[in-house]
Amino acid sequence: MAPPSDPKLDLPTPAAKAPALKPGPEVAGAARSRESLWALRKPIPGRLRLPFALALPSLLLCAWILLTRGENPIIGQLFLPSPGSVLRGLSDLFIRDQCQPGGACSVLDSYLLRCIWVSGVRIVISFFFAAAVAIPLGIVMGAFEPVNRFMDPIMAPLRYLPISAFIPLLILWLGIYEAQKIAFLFLGVFVFLLPVVISAIRQVPEELVQTALTLGATRFQVIRTVLLPAALPDIFDSFRVMNAISWTYVILAEFVNAREGLGYLIDLAGKHLKTAEMFSGILVIGVIGLGTDYLIRIANRALFAWREQDQ
């Protein structure tokens, strides 16, 4: 007689678990690429940065060419000159000179280069004076609350006032010559730079300040050795925005009784309906703005390399 079978022995044996398939390097690489490209707040891969940066300018340039090409363009040359007309206008401005007959000429006698030089000098002078006033004042206002309470009722409203509204007052006070233009550019930079300096001083960690005071530093030593060095990278980085503001306001400044400068060039071209020259002046300002912005970024990295390493 056969012994009774053990129920445990009658259970079906589970099938051997199949090994999990690992994705190949191509699939894994594609997944990483999709994640790095569309992940929130993540930089795109280096190989895609240039195509993404050139995509929209290329589309706009193609649309510009299509709208202005041919003898009967969709948009007339008076309203939107073709890219070729703008380049020819830029060439004409560059080779046009201001040399007196029989006199010696220099590179600055080129009309376009002379305008660039005059506008650049006005911006540099006004920027220097704005920084010389806004940075010390902002440091004191950010470090000492009584000073901030005393000055803020006057300084805060300036940020919300249209700077162009001060042009008639500046003409009344300073006349219509160079001082008025420098003062206008100074005011345009100062009202935006001052709150940046105050904010940068206040964002320095309180632990650094208390540590310096515990070690016996005076208040002014803390400002000189803790607050100012810690805030300088943010202040210097804000110069990029101030640079953009300066090149924006220089156009308004040179609309008033100017004889030279990029703003004067654009205003004069507009009065004579030379649209191509207007576009050329705008193009020059854009290129100069991007170039100076790049130089400020390079200088920031060189001066404050320690901050780049910490981030």
MITIGU-426169 format. One record per residue (C-alpha): residue number from 1; residue in three letters; x, y, z. Coordinates in pm, 1 decimal, always signed. Layout:
! residues N
num / residu / x / y / z
NUM / Ala / X / Y / Z
...
! end
This chain:
! residues 311
num / residu / x / y / z
1 / Met / +0.0 / +0.0 / +0.0
2 / Ala / +139.8 / +330.6 / -101.4
3 / Pro / +199.3 / +579.6 / +180.4
4 / Pro / -18.2 / +890.0 / +174.3
5 / Ser / +135.6 / +1170.9 / -12.8
6 / Asp / +250.9 / +1480.6 / +170.3
7 / Pro / +42.3 / +1782.3 / +60.8
8 / Lys / +348.7 / +2003.8 / +71.9
9 / Leu / +519.0 / +1782.1 / -177.8
10 / Asp / +224.8 / +1809.6 / -418.8
11 / Leu / +248.6 / +2189.5 / -453.5
12 / Pro / +356.4 / +2299.3 / -797.5
13 / Thr / +713.0 / +2411.8 / -812.2
14 / Pro / +728.7 / +2785.5 / -895.4
15 / Ala / +885.5 / +2862.4 / -1224.0
16 / Ala / +1233.7 / +3002.2 / -1212.3
17 / Lys / +1224.0 / +3379.5 / -1205.4
18 / Ala / +1340.7 / +3520.3 / -1531.9
19 / Pro / +1629.7 / +3764.8 / -1500.9
20 / Ala / +1526.7 / +4128.7 / -1541.1
21 / Leu / +1630.1 / +4283.7 / -1868.0
22 / Lys / +1851.8 / +4586.5 / -1827.1
23 / Pro / +1813.1 / +4867.4 / -2074.6
24 / Gly / +2092.6 / +4902.7 / -2320.5
25 / Pro / +2328.2 / +5200.4 / -2319.7
26 / Glu / +2127.1 / +5366.1 / -2597.6
27 / Val / +1801.6 / +5350.7 / -2399.1
28 / Ala / +1968.9 / +5466.7 / -2078.9
29 / Gly / +2139.3 / +5752.4 / -2260.7
30 / Ala / +1811.0 / +5862.4 / -2418.3
31 / Ala / +1639.0 / +5855.1 / -2079.2
32 / Arg / +1913.6 / +6068.0 / -1926.5
33 / Ser / +1894.2 / +6308.0 / -2220.1
34 / Arg / +1516.5 / +6350.1 / -2182.8
35 / Glu / +1547.8 / +6401.3 / -1810.4
36 / Ser / +1826.9 / +6657.2 / -1840.2
37 / Leu / +1646.9 / +6844.3 / -2118.6
38 / Trp / +1300.3 / +6874.3 / -1965.2
39 / Ala / +1371.5 / +6843.1 / -1593.2
40 / Leu / +1267.8 / +7142.9 / -1389.3
41 / Arg / +1539.5 / +7407.4 / -1343.6
42 / Lys / +1811.4 / +7185.0 / -1485.7
43 / Pro / +2065.4 / +7302.8 / -1744.6
44 / Ile / +2037.0 / +7155.7 / -2090.2
45 / Pro / +2324.5 / +6947.2 / -2229.3
46 / Gly / +2615.5 / +7143.2 / -2366.5
47 / Arg / +2570.2 / +7012.4 / -2720.5
48 / Leu / +2217.8 / +7158.9 / -2734.6
49 / Arg / +2289.7 / +7504.1 / -2594.8
50 / Leu / +2403.9 / +7662.1 / -2918.9
51 / Pro / +2115.5 / +7521.2 / -3130.7
52 / Phe / +1861.7 / +7641.4 / -2874.4
53 / Ala / +2026.4 / +7983.6 / -2856.9
54 / Leu / +2027.3 / +8023.9 / -3236.0
55 / Ala / +1678.7 / +7886.6 / -3302.1
56 / Leu / +1466.2 / +8194.5 / -3230.8
57 / Pro / +1708.0 / +8450.3 / -3386.8
58 / Ser / +1721.9 / +8234.1 / -3699.5
59 / Leu / +1342.2 / +8216.2 / -3719.5
60 / Leu / +1309.2 / +8591.7 / -3674.5
61 / Leu / +1574.8 / +8656.9 / -3938.1
62 / Cys / +1398.0 / +8427.0 / -4186.5
63 / Ala / +1066.2 / +8600.3 / -4117.4
64 / Trp / +1234.6 / +8938.9 / -4161.2
65 / Ile / +1378.3 / +8834.6 / -4497.3
66 / Leu / +1045.4 / +8693.7 / -4618.5
67 / Leu / +853.8 / +9007.0 / -4521.0
68 / Thr / +1095.8 / +9246.8 / -4692.4
69 / Arg / +1222.2 / +9056.0 / -4997.4
70 / Gly / +1154.2 / +9149.3 / -5357.3
71 / Glu / +1053.3 / +9467.3 / -5532.5
72 / Asn / +703.5 / +9459.6 / -5379.6
73 / Pro / +762.3 / +9333.7 / -5025.9
74 / Ile / +484.8 / +9255.0 / -4781.2
75 / Ile / +609.6 / +9538.2 / -4558.3
76 / Gly / +753.5 / +9845.7 / -4725.2
77 / Gln / +1110.3 / +9962.9 / -4674.5
78 / Leu / +991.6 / +10275.2 / -4495.6
79 / Phe / +837.6 / +10070.4 / -4214.4
80 / Leu / +1073.9 / +9770.7 / -4208.9
81 / Pro / +1394.3 / +9784.0 / -4412.7
82 / Ser / +1543.4 / +9458.6 / -4533.6
83 / Pro / +1849.6 / +9311.4 / -4361.6
84 / Gly / +2058.0 / +9408.3 / -4663.9
85 / Ser / +1942.5 / +9770.6 / -4637.7
86 / Val / +2032.6 / +9778.1 / -4268.7
87 / Leu / +2381.0 / +9643.8 / -4340.7
88 / Arg / +2429.4 / +9898.7 / -4616.3
89 / Gly / +2313.3 / +10174.2 / -4380.9
90 / Leu / +2559.4 / +10050.8 / -4119.3
91 / Ser / +2838.4 / +10055.5 / -4376.5
92 / Asp / +2746.9 / +10408.4 / -4482.7
93 / Leu / +2754.2 / +10529.8 / -4122.4
94 / Phe / +3091.7 / +10366.5 / -4066.5
95 / Ile / +3266.8 / +10510.2 / -4370.7
96 / Arg / +3108.0 / +10853.9 / -4335.2
97 / Asp / +3370.8 / +11079.5 / -4183.8
98 / Gln / +3383.2 / +11421.6 / -4026.3
99 / Cys / +3725.5 / +11522.1 / -4152.4
100 / Gln / +3775.6 / +11878.6 / -4254.0
101 / Pro / +3910.3 / +11920.9 / -4607.5
102 / Gly / +4286.5 / +11917.6 / -4593.2
103 / Gly / +4292.6 / +11834.1 / -4222.9
104 / Ala / +4437.9 / +11532.8 / -4043.7
105 / Cys / +4199.4 / +11242.5 / -3977.0
106 / Ser / +4189.6 / +10979.4 / -3705.2
107 / Val / +3985.7 / +10664.1 / -3657.0
108 / Leu / +3734.0 / +10858.1 / -3445.0
109 / Asp / +3652.5 / +11079.0 / -3742.4
110 / Ser / +3430.2 / +10796.3 / -3864.1
111 / Tyr / +3077.1 / +10916.5 / -3791.3
112 / Leu / +2961.2 / +10588.6 / -3635.6
113 / Leu / +3273.1 / +10537.2 / -3422.9
114 / Arg / +3255.1 / +10895.8 / -3303.5
115 / Cys / +2892.8 / +10846.6 / -3195.5
116 / Ile / +2984.7 / +10523.9 / -3013.6
117 / Trp / +3273.4 / +10697.7 / -2837.7
118 / Val / +3064.6 / +10995.5 / -2723.4
119 / Ser / +2780.9 / +10778.0 / -2589.2
120 / Gly / +3027.1 / +10543.6 / -2420.0
121 / Val / +3206.8 / +10828.9 / -2242.5
122 / Arg / +2877.6 / +10968.1 / -2114.8
123 / Ile / +2777.8 / +10627.8 / -1980.4
124 / Val / +3113.3 / +10561.8 / -1812.6
125 / Ile / +3119.1 / +10902.5 / -1639.1
126 / Ser / +2760.7 / +10879.1 / -1514.4
127 / Phe / +2807.8 / +10516.5 / -1409.9
128 / Phe / +3117.8 / +10605.2 / -1209.3
129 / Phe / +2943.4 / +10883.0 / -1017.9
130 / Ala / +2631.0 / +10672.0 / -959.7
131 / Ala / +2838.0 / +10387.1 / -813.9
132 / Ala / +3048.9 / +10628.7 / -608.4
133 / Val / +2733.8 / +10760.8 / -438.7
134 / Ala / +2503.8 / +10456.2 / -433.2
135 / Ile / +2751.3 / +10198.8 / -298.8
136 / Pro / +2864.0 / +10386.9 / +17.7
137 / Leu / +2511.6 / +10512.1 / +85.0
138 / Gly / +2365.1 / +10165.6 / +33.4
139 / Ile / +2622.4 / +10009.1 / +265.7
140 / Val / +2538.8 / +10254.3 / +543.9
141 / Met / +2163.0 / +10216.6 / +491.8
142 / Gly / +2188.6 / +9838.8 / +485.8
143 / Ala / +2409.6 / +9821.4 / +793.8
144 / Phe / +2240.3 / +10079.5 / +1016.8
145 / Glu / +1862.9 / +10072.3 / +1042.0
146 / Pro / +1831.9 / +10429.4 / +1181.8
147 / Val / +2003.6 / +10562.7 / +868.9
148 / Asn / +1777.7 / +10351.0 / +651.7
149 / Arg / +1465.1 / +10481.1 / +830.1
150 / Phe / +1590.9 / +10835.2 / +786.9
151 / Met / +1674.8 / +10808.3 / +415.0
152 / Asp / +1417.8 / +10558.6 / +288.5
153 / Pro / +1116.2 / +10796.2 / +270.9
154 / Ile / +1306.7 / +10998.0 / +9.9
155 / Met / +1497.0 / +10721.0 / -169.4
156 / Ala / +1222.0 / +10458.9 / -198.0
157 / Pro / +975.2 / +10667.6 / -406.1
158 / Leu / +1247.5 / +10744.0 / -662.3
159 / Arg / +1232.2 / +10383.7 / -785.2
160 / Tyr / +870.1 / +10427.1 / -890.6
161 / Leu / +903.4 / +10761.5 / -1064.3
162 / Pro / +952.8 / +10772.2 / -1443.6
163 / Ile / +1308.8 / +10893.6 / -1488.6
164 / Ser / +1221.8 / +11057.4 / -1820.0
165 / Ala / +992.8 / +11295.2 / -1627.9
166 / Phe / +1304.6 / +11454.5 / -1477.4
167 / Ile / +1432.7 / +11573.5 / -1816.6
168 / Pro / +1245.5 / +11910.0 / -1807.1
169 / Leu / +1364.9 / +11972.0 / -1450.6
170 / Leu / +1724.0 / +11886.5 / -1537.2
171 / Ile / +1708.2 / +12118.9 / -1836.5
172 / Leu / +1578.0 / +12393.6 / -1608.1
173 / Trp / +1849.5 / +12333.8 / -1347.4
174 / Leu / +2150.0 / +12240.8 / -1563.7
175 / Gly / +2072.2 / +12366.6 / -1911.7
176 / Ile / +2070.7 / +12165.1 / -2232.1
177 / Tyr / +2436.6 / +12074.7 / -2258.7
178 / Glu / +2658.4 / +11793.6 / -2132.1
179 / Ala / +2586.4 / +11833.0 / -1759.1
180 / Gln / +2217.0 / +11766.3 / -1815.4
181 / Lys / +2287.3 / +11442.1 / -2002.0
182 / Ile / +2533.8 / +11314.5 / -1740.7
183 / Ala / +2291.7 / +11400.9 / -1458.8
184 / Phe / +2005.9 / +11219.5 / -1631.0
185 / Leu / +2214.2 / +10903.6 / -1681.4
186 / Phe / +2342.4 / +10929.9 / -1322.5
187 / Leu / +1987.0 / +10944.1 / -1188.8
188 / Gly / +1876.0 / +10651.7 / -1404.0
189 / Val / +2148.4 / +10423.6 / -1265.0
190 / Phe / +2147.5 / +10552.9 / -906.5
191 / Val / +1780.4 / +10485.7 / -829.3
192 / Phe / +1816.7 / +10119.0 / -930.3
193 / Leu / +2164.9 / +10053.7 / -791.9
194 / Leu / +2095.1 / +10183.7 / -440.2
195 / Pro / +1830.5 / +9921.7 / -342.2
196 / Val / +2050.7 / +9646.3 / -485.1
197 / Val / +2337.5 / +9750.0 / -256.8
198 / Ile / +2107.3 / +9770.3 / +46.8
199 / Ser / +1964.3 / +9424.8 / -26.6
200 / Ala / +2311.0 / +9272.7 / -79.6
201 / Ile / +2430.7 / +9406.4 / +257.2
202 / Arg / +2123.6 / +9272.9 / +438.1
203 / Gln / +2156.4 / +8927.1 / +281.5
204 / Val / +2496.5 / +8864.5 / +439.9
205 / Pro / +2442.6 / +8585.8 / +697.0
206 / Glu / +2400.0 / +8718.0 / +1049.9
207 / Glu / +2629.8 / +8442.7 / +1180.6
208 / Leu / +2925.9 / +8606.2 / +1007.0
209 / Val / +2848.6 / +8942.6 / +1165.8
210 / Gln / +2802.7 / +8800.4 / +1516.3
211 / Thr / +3120.8 / +8593.0 / +1486.7
212 / Ala / +3322.9 / +8902.0 / +1394.3
213 / Leu / +3171.5 / +9099.1 / +1683.3
214 / Thr / +3244.8 / +8812.6 / +1923.1
215 / Leu / +3608.4 / +8815.8 / +1813.8
216 / Gly / +3630.6 / +9182.6 / +1909.9
217 / Ala / +3580.4 / +9358.3 / +1577.1
218 / Thr / +3429.5 / +9705.6 / +1580.0
219 / Arg / +3121.7 / +9793.1 / +1379.1
220 / Phe / +3321.5 / +9960.0 / +1104.2
221 / Gln / +3566.3 / +9669.1 / +1095.9
222 / Val / +3270.1 / +9435.9 / +1045.6
223 / Ile / +3153.5 / +9652.0 / +754.3
224 / Arg / +3499.7 / +9657.6 / +598.4
225 / Thr / +3598.2 / +9293.4 / +652.2
226 / Val / +3264.7 / +9105.9 / +655.3
227 / Leu / +2970.1 / +9291.7 / +502.9
228 / Leu / +3144.2 / +9456.6 / +209.5
229 / Pro / +3347.4 / +9152.9 / +88.9
230 / Ala / +3042.8 / +8926.2 / +119.0
231 / Ala / +2812.7 / +9168.0 / -65.3
232 / Leu / +3052.2 / +9279.0 / -339.4
233 / Pro / +2986.9 / +8981.3 / -574.5
234 / Asp / +2613.3 / +9054.7 / -583.4
235 / Ile / +2675.2 / +9427.6 / -621.4
236 / Phe / +2918.0 / +9372.9 / -907.2
237 / Asp / +2682.6 / +9126.6 / -1072.9
238 / Ser / +2408.8 / +9391.9 / -1066.3
239 / Phe / +2632.6 / +9608.0 / -1285.8
240 / Arg / +2506.5 / +9398.7 / -1577.7
241 / Val / +2155.1 / +9530.9 / -1520.9
242 / Met / +2285.0 / +9884.0 / -1463.9
243 / Asn / +2477.3 / +9858.3 / -1791.8
244 / Ala / +2154.9 / +9772.4 / -1975.6
245 / Ile / +1975.3 / +10062.0 / -1806.7
246 / Ser / +2251.6 / +10302.4 / -1909.8
247 / Trp / +2237.6 / +10205.6 / -2276.0
248 / Thr / +1858.6 / +10242.2 / -2264.5
249 / Tyr / +1859.4 / +10588.3 / -2109.4
250 / Val / +2142.9 / +10722.8 / -2324.2
251 / Ile / +1899.0 / +10734.5 / -2615.5
252 / Leu / +1664.7 / +10961.2 / -2420.2
253 / Ala / +1953.2 / +11171.3 / -2292.2
254 / Glu / +2083.2 / +11235.6 / -2644.3
255 / Phe / +1745.6 / +11332.1 / -2783.2
256 / Val / +1785.9 / +11672.2 / -2612.1
257 / Asn / +2013.1 / +11917.0 / -2794.4
258 / Ala / +2277.3 / +11660.5 / -2882.2
259 / Arg / +2519.9 / +11691.4 / -3170.7
260 / Glu / +2686.8 / +11351.9 / -3131.9
261 / Gly / +2604.2 / +11013.0 / -2990.3
262 / Leu / +2403.9 / +10705.9 / -3085.5
263 / Gly / +2081.9 / +10857.4 / -2955.7
264 / Tyr / +2137.5 / +11164.2 / -3170.2
265 / Leu / +2214.2 / +10937.8 / -3467.6
266 / Ile / +1884.9 / +10748.9 / -3427.2
267 / Asp / +1685.5 / +11066.5 / -3367.5
268 / Leu / +1834.4 / +11237.7 / -3673.6
269 / Ala / +1770.3 / +10934.2 / -3892.9
270 / Gly / +1410.1 / +10924.0 / -3773.4
271 / Lys / +1352.5 / +11290.3 / -3855.9
272 / His / +1477.0 / +11230.1 / -4211.3
273 / Leu / +1282.7 / +10900.4 / -4243.6
274 / Lys / +1603.0 / +10699.6 / -4288.9
275 / Thr / +1468.1 / +10382.1 / -4136.5
276 / Ala / +1768.5 / +10170.4 / -4232.5
277 / Glu / +2002.6 / +10401.0 / -4039.2
278 / Met / +1767.0 / +10390.4 / -3740.2
279 / Phe / +1781.8 / +10011.4 / -3741.2
280 / Ser / +2160.0 / +10029.2 / -3780.6
281 / Gly / +2190.6 / +10245.9 / -3468.7
282 / Ile / +1965.5 / +10011.5 / -3272.3
283 / Leu / +2170.2 / +9714.0 / -3392.3
284 / Val / +2494.1 / +9880.2 / -3282.4
285 / Ile / +2353.4 / +9950.4 / -2935.7
286 / Gly / +2241.4 / +9588.8 / -2903.2
287 / Val / +2582.9 / +9454.8 / -3001.1
288 / Ile / +2762.9 / +9693.2 / -2763.4
289 / Gly / +2524.5 / +9602.8 / -2482.7
290 / Leu / +2583.4 / +9230.9 / -2528.4
291 / Gly / +2958.9 / +9283.3 / -2551.9
292 / Thr / +2982.3 / +9491.3 / -2235.6
293 / Asp / +2754.1 / +9245.3 / -2053.3
294 / Tyr / +2991.0 / +8963.5 / -2146.7
295 / Leu / +3292.1 / +9161.9 / -2025.2
296 / Ile / +3122.4 / +9230.6 / -1690.2
297 / Arg / +3048.4 / +8859.1 / -1648.8
298 / Ile / +3410.7 / +8768.8 / -1722.9
299 / Ala / +3535.8 / +9031.3 / -1477.0
300 / Asn / +3294.0 / +8905.9 / -1212.6
301 / Arg / +3423.4 / +8550.3 / -1246.9
302 / Ala / +3784.1 / +8666.9 / -1232.7
303 / Leu / +3738.0 / +8893.8 / -930.1
304 / Phe / +3515.5 / +8658.4 / -730.4
305 / Ala / +3630.9 / +8313.0 / -832.8
306 / Trp / +3582.2 / +8190.0 / -478.2
307 / Arg / +3207.4 / +8237.2 / -511.0
308 / Glu / +3199.6 / +8027.2 / -828.6
309 / Gln / +3381.7 / +7750.4 / -643.4
310 / Asp / +3141.2 / +7758.8 / -350.5
311 / Gln / +2831.3 / +7730.5 / -568.8
! end
